[in-house]
Amino acid sequence: METLIVQPKNKEQLTALKAIMRALKVEFKTEKSAEQSYNTEFVAKMKQSEDDIKAGRTTKIEPADIWNLD
């Protein structure tokens, strides 16, 4: 058999698709997307870090100095 990957655009579409599959007795399983599985606070920090890198707000550390960060 084949595996279908369905990507509903909103909760209404998701509900309708689940109802159709149940009515047709089609087995299905759900998985959260990557972004949903992470803590929202963590995701916000990662996005901020990416923005900082793009804006050049970084600090360069030489590998030899990694243990001397006092």
C-alpha positions in Angstrom: 0.0 0.0 0.0 0.9 3.7 -0.2 1.3 6.2 2.5 -0.5 9.5 2.1 0.8 12.7 3.7 -2.0 15.2 4.1 -1.4 18.8 5.1 -4.6 20.5 6.1 -4.3 24.3 6.2 -6.5 24.8 9.3 -8.3 23.0 12.1 -11.6 22.7 10.1 -9.9 20.8 7.3 -8.1 18.6 9.8 -11.4 17.7 11.5 -13.2 17.0 8.1 -10.3 14.8 6.9 -10.4 12.8 10.1 -14.2 12.4 9.9 -13.9 11.1 6.3 -11.2 8.6 7.2 -13.2 7.3 10.1 -16.3 7.0 8.0 -14.4 5.0 5.4 -12.8 2.9 8.2 -9.3 4.0 7.0 -6.7 3.6 9.7 -4.6 6.7 10.3 -2.2 8.0 12.9 -1.3 11.6 13.7 2.1 13.2 14.5 2.8 16.7 15.6 4.9 18.8 13.3 8.5 19.6 14.4 7.7 23.1 15.5 4.7 22.0 17.6 6.8 19.3 19.4 9.2 21.9 20.8 8.5 24.3 23.7 7.4 27.6 22.2 9.8 29.5 24.4 12.7 27.4 23.1 11.6 28.0 19.5 11.4 31.8 20.1 15.0 31.8 21.5 16.2 29.8 18.5 14.6 32.3 16.1 16.1 35.2 18.0 19.5 33.6 17.7 19.1 33.1 14.0 18.2 36.8 13.7 21.2 37.8 15.8 23.5 35.8 13.5 22.0 37.4 10.4 22.5 40.9 11.9 26.1 40.2 12.8 25.5 40.2 16.6 27.9 37.4 17.4 31.1 36.9 19.3 34.0 34.9 17.9 35.9 32.6 20.2 39.1 30.9 19.1 39.1 27.1 19.8 42.2 27.4 21.9 40.5 29.8 24.2 37.3 27.9 24.8 38.2 26.9 28.4 39.4 30.5 29.3 36.1 32.3 29.2 36.3 33.8 32.7 
